[in-house]
């Protein structure tokens, strides 16, 4: 097998991801980069081998080198997941009989708890937009719906008017892998969206048309980067310290639900997590907050 055949197989795998597995283009691009990284490594060995020919020992060498270079643990976990999927694909295509990535074990790394916000910080952030301006009405509606529903930022910026049922109070959202879920939306967030639609959206569109609900001041769909800037700007205005992003409000949504007694499986469904183990991080966040409150308020804390 040749490096050229590696490239052909990588693209074939990418097509399968997009059209059979329903992966996002972002996930597909990430997997392509990770496979090219392994392919380049295998080609540069004293005795070059292709991805198709790689054995478990070759992958062990690759991960050993990455560990010695101090690669990010999350990147290593992503590489391994990618390679397991790739070789499973080859098995299903009857191009290989074994998965050399299946037995690879990475060292256990401490997974940092997600950065979240206190309820007081969330209230301050939600109150920051100027509701006398079209952009302020838009930003307020986006922040309210993000905190009310726990969306991923891509789910928020691609949201369409038809996905919201104003009568019942539910949003139909299309998440990762084109999986659909129904999310209840609070009355405050619904009212914020109504106000935005009534008094701001048409002003921002300037006579243009758009399928998406939230648009920029040029009448186009919001980008991830643009909304990240919106949140960062308001966080600075109200004095919230540290790194903050749209995902921080998603973490706050989940953490505050768990802190107030929500069942973890319900939170899993609301967030659209495929595995409960992903959602369980929020039980640790809740425990850490309890420990801090105890230390702060108990006489012998």
C-alpha positions as CSV (number, residue, x, y, z in Angstrom):
1,X,0.0,0.0,0.0
2,X,1.2,3.6,-0.7
3,X,0.7,7.0,0.9
4,X,-1.5,7.8,-2.0
5,X,-3.7,4.9,-1.1
6,X,-3.8,6.3,2.5
7,X,-5.2,9.6,1.2
8,X,-7.8,7.8,-0.9
9,X,-8.9,5.7,2.1
10,X,-9.0,8.7,4.4
11,X,-11.4,10.6,2.0
12,X,-13.5,7.4,1.7
13,X,-13.8,7.2,5.5
14,X,-14.7,10.9,5.6
15,X,-17.5,10.4,3.1
16,X,-18.8,7.5,5.2
17,X,-18.7,9.7,8.3
18,X,-20.7,12.5,6.6
19,X,-23.3,10.5,4.7
20,X,-23.7,7.3,6.8
21,X,-23.0,8.4,10.3
22,X,-24.4,11.9,10.1
23,X,-21.3,13.5,11.6
24,X,-20.8,17.3,11.3
25,X,-18.4,18.7,8.8
26,X,-16.3,20.0,11.8
27,X,-16.0,16.4,13.1
28,X,-15.1,15.2,9.7
29,X,-12.4,17.8,9.3
30,X,-11.0,16.9,12.7
31,X,-10.9,13.2,11.9
32,X,-9.2,13.9,8.5
33,X,-6.4,15.9,10.2
34,X,-5.9,13.2,12.9
35,X,-5.6,10.5,10.2
36,X,-3.2,12.5,8.1
37,X,-1.1,13.0,11.2
38,X,-0.8,9.3,11.8
39,X,-0.2,8.7,8.1
40,X,2.7,11.2,8.0
41,X,4.2,9.6,11.1
42,X,4.0,6.1,9.6
43,X,5.5,7.3,6.3
44,X,8.5,8.9,8.1
45,X,9.5,5.8,10.0
46,X,12.8,4.0,9.0
47,X,10.6,1.4,7.4
48,X,7.6,3.2,6.1
49,X,4.1,1.6,6.4
50,X,0.7,2.8,5.3
51,X,-2.4,3.3,7.5
52,X,-3.8,0.1,6.0
53,X,-0.7,-1.9,7.0
54,X,-0.2,-0.4,10.5
55,X,0.0,-2.8,13.4
56,X,-0.7,-2.2,17.1
57,X,3.1,-1.7,17.8
58,X,3.2,1.1,15.3
59,X,0.3,2.9,17.0
60,X,2.0,2.3,20.4
61,X,5.1,4.0,19.1
62,X,3.1,6.9,17.8
63,X,1.3,7.5,21.1
64,X,4.5,7.1,23.1
65,X,6.1,9.8,21.0
66,X,3.1,12.1,21.5
67,X,3.2,11.6,25.2
68,X,7.0,12.4,25.3
69,X,6.3,15.6,23.4
70,X,3.7,16.6,26.0
71,X,0.7,16.5,23.7
72,X,-2.7,17.6,25.2
73,X,-4.5,14.7,26.8
74,X,-7.7,15.6,25.1
75,X,-6.0,15.6,21.7
76,X,-4.6,12.1,22.5
77,X,-8.0,10.8,23.4
78,X,-9.4,12.3,20.2
79,X,-6.7,10.6,18.1
80,X,-7.4,7.3,19.7
81,X,-11.2,7.6,19.1
82,X,-10.5,8.6,15.5
83,X,-8.2,5.6,14.8
84,X,-10.6,3.1,16.4
85,X,-13.4,4.4,14.2
86,X,-11.2,4.3,11.1
87,X,-10.1,0.7,11.6
88,X,-13.6,-0.4,12.5
89,X,-14.6,1.2,9.1
90,X,-11.9,-0.9,7.3
91,X,-13.2,-4.1,9.0
92,X,-16.8,-3.3,7.9
93,X,-15.5,-2.7,4.4
94,X,-13.7,-6.1,4.5
95,X,-10.4,-4.4,3.9
96,X,-8.9,-5.5,7.2
97,X,-9.6,-8.2,9.8
98,X,-8.3,-6.5,13.0
99,X,-8.4,-3.2,14.7
100,X,-4.8,-2.2,15.9
101,X,-6.2,0.7,17.9
102,X,-8.6,-1.4,20.0
103,X,-6.1,-2.4,22.7
104,X,-4.3,0.9,23.0
105,X,-4.5,2.3,26.5
106,X,-3.7,5.9,27.4
107,X,-2.6,7.0,30.9
108,X,-5.4,8.3,33.1
109,X,-5.4,12.1,33.1
110,X,-7.2,14.4,35.5
111,X,-10.1,15.8,33.6
112,X,-10.6,19.5,34.6
113,X,-14.1,20.4,35.7
114,X,-15.9,22.7,33.3
115,X,-15.9,26.4,34.0
116,X,-19.4,27.5,35.0
117,X,-21.1,30.5,36.4
118,X,-23.0,31.2,39.6
119,X,-26.7,32.0,39.3
120,X,-25.8,35.6,40.3
121,X,-23.3,35.8,37.4
122,X,-25.8,34.4,35.0
123,X,-28.4,37.1,36.1
124,X,-25.8,39.8,35.6
125,X,-24.9,38.5,32.2
126,X,-28.6,38.3,31.1
127,X,-29.2,41.8,32.3
128,X,-26.3,43.3,30.4
129,X,-27.7,43.9,26.9
130,X,-29.3,47.3,26.1
131,X,-33.0,46.5,25.4
132,X,-33.5,49.8,23.7
133,X,-31.5,48.7,20.6
134,X,-32.1,46.0,18.0
135,X,-28.8,44.3,18.8
136,X,-29.5,44.4,22.5
137,X,-32.9,42.7,22.0
138,X,-31.2,40.1,19.8
139,X,-28.4,39.5,22.3
140,X,-30.8,39.3,25.2
141,X,-33.0,36.7,23.4
142,X,-29.9,34.6,22.5
143,X,-28.6,34.6,26.0
144,X,-32.0,33.8,27.5
145,X,-32.6,30.9,25.2
146,X,-29.1,29.6,25.6
147,X,-29.4,29.5,29.4
148,X,-33.0,28.3,29.3
149,X,-32.3,25.4,26.9
150,X,-28.6,24.5,27.3
151,X,-27.9,24.6,23.6
152,X,-24.6,24.1,21.9
153,X,-23.6,27.3,20.1
154,X,-24.1,25.7,16.7
155,X,-27.6,24.7,17.7
156,X,-28.4,28.2,18.8
157,X,-27.0,30.1,15.7
158,X,-28.7,27.7,13.3
159,X,-32.1,27.8,15.1
160,X,-35.1,28.6,12.9
161,X,-38.4,30.2,13.9
162,X,-40.3,27.1,12.9
163,X,-38.4,25.0,15.5
164,X,-40.0,26.9,18.4
165,X,-43.5,26.0,19.5
166,X,-44.7,29.1,21.3
167,X,-48.0,27.6,22.3
168,X,-46.6,24.5,24.1
169,X,-43.2,26.1,25.1
170,X,-40.9,23.6,23.4
171,X,-38.0,23.9,21.0
172,X,-37.2,21.2,18.4
173,X,-33.4,21.2,18.0
174,X,-31.2,19.2,15.6
175,X,-28.0,18.3,17.5
176,X,-24.9,16.2,16.8
177,X,-25.3,13.4,14.3
178,X,-28.6,15.0,13.1
179,X,-30.3,13.7,16.2
180,X,-33.5,15.6,17.1
181,X,-34.6,16.4,20.6
182,X,-37.4,18.5,22.2
183,X,-36.3,21.0,24.8
184,X,-38.7,22.9,27.1
185,X,-38.2,26.7,27.0
186,X,-39.0,29.0,29.8
187,X,-41.6,31.8,29.5
188,X,-39.0,34.5,30.1
189,X,-36.9,33.2,27.2
190,X,-40.0,32.9,25.0
191,X,-41.0,36.5,25.8
192,X,-37.4,37.6,24.9
193,X,-37.7,35.9,21.6
194,X,-41.1,37.4,20.9
195,X,-39.7,40.9,21.6
196,X,-36.8,40.3,19.4
197,X,-39.0,39.1,16.5
198,X,-41.5,42.0,17.0
199,X,-39.0,44.9,17.3
200,X,-35.5,43.9,16.1
201,X,-35.3,41.1,13.6
202,X,-36.7,43.0,10.6
203,X,-34.5,46.0,11.4
204,X,-31.4,43.8,11.3
205,X,-32.5,42.0,8.1
206,X,-32.9,45.3,6.3
207,X,-35.3,43.9,3.8
208,X,-33.4,40.6,3.3
209,X,-34.7,37.2,4.0
210,X,-33.2,34.5,6.2
211,X,-34.2,31.1,7.5
212,X,-32.3,31.4,10.7
213,X,-33.9,33.1,13.7
214,X,-30.9,35.2,15.0
215,X,-29.2,37.4,12.4
216,X,-26.3,39.8,12.4
217,X,-26.5,43.5,11.9
218,X,-25.8,42.7,8.2
219,X,-28.9,40.5,8.0
220,X,-26.8,37.3,7.8
221,X,-26.7,34.2,10.0
222,X,-24.6,34.7,13.2
223,X,-21.2,32.9,13.3
224,X,-19.8,31.0,16.2
225,X,-17.0,33.6,16.6
226,X,-19.5,36.5,16.5
227,X,-21.6,35.1,19.3
228,X,-18.5,34.3,21.3
229,X,-17.5,37.9,21.0
230,X,-21.0,39.0,22.2
231,X,-20.7,36.9,25.4
232,X,-17.2,38.0,26.0
233,X,-18.2,41.7,25.7
234,X,-21.0,41.4,28.2
235,X,-18.9,39.4,30.6
236,X,-16.3,42.1,30.7
237,X,-19.0,44.8,31.1
238,X,-20.5,43.1,34.2
239,X,-17.1,42.2,35.7
240,X,-17.2,38.4,35.3
241,X,-13.6,37.1,35.6
242,X,-11.9,34.3,33.8
243,X,-12.5,32.6,30.5
244,X,-16.1,32.6,29.3
245,X,-17.7,31.3,26.1
246,X,-21.1,30.2,24.8
247,X,-20.4,26.8,26.2
248,X,-20.0,28.3,29.7
249,X,-23.8,29.1,29.7
250,X,-24.5,25.5,28.6
251,X,-22.4,24.3,31.6
252,X,-24.3,26.7,33.9
253,X,-27.6,25.4,32.6
254,X,-26.6,21.8,33.4
255,X,-24.9,22.6,36.7
256,X,-27.8,24.6,38.1
257,X,-30.3,21.8,37.1
258,X,-28.2,19.3,39.0
259,X,-27.7,21.6,42.0
260,X,-31.4,21.9,42.2
261,X,-32.1,18.2,42.2
262,X,-32.7,17.4,38.5
263,X,-32.3,13.7,37.6
264,X,-29.1,13.1,35.8
265,X,-30.8,11.2,32.9
266,X,-33.1,14.1,32.3
267,X,-30.1,16.4,32.1
268,X,-28.5,14.0,29.7
269,X,-31.5,14.1,27.4
270,X,-31.7,17.9,27.6
271,X,-28.1,18.3,26.7
272,X,-28.2,15.7,23.9
273,X,-25.4,13.6,25.4
274,X,-25.2,10.1,23.9
275,X,-23.6,8.7,27.1
276,X,-24.6,9.3,30.7
277,X,-20.9,9.3,31.6
278,X,-20.4,12.6,29.8
279,X,-23.2,14.1,31.9
280,X,-21.9,12.8,35.2
281,X,-19.2,15.5,35.2
282,X,-21.9,17.9,36.5
283,X,-22.3,15.8,39.7
284,X,-18.6,16.5,40.4
285,X,-19.2,20.2,39.6
286,X,-22.1,20.2,42.2
287,X,-20.0,18.5,44.8
288,X,-17.1,21.0,44.3
289,X,-19.5,23.9,44.8
290,X,-20.9,22.3,48.0
291,X,-17.4,21.8,49.3
292,X,-16.6,25.5,48.7
293,X,-19.9,26.6,50.3
294,X,-19.1,24.5,53.3
295,X,-15.6,25.8,53.6
296,X,-16.9,29.4,53.3
297,X,-19.8,29.2,55.7
298,X,-19.2,26.4,58.2
299,X,-17.5,27.5,61.5
300,X,-15.0,24.6,61.1
301,X,-14.9,24.6,57.4
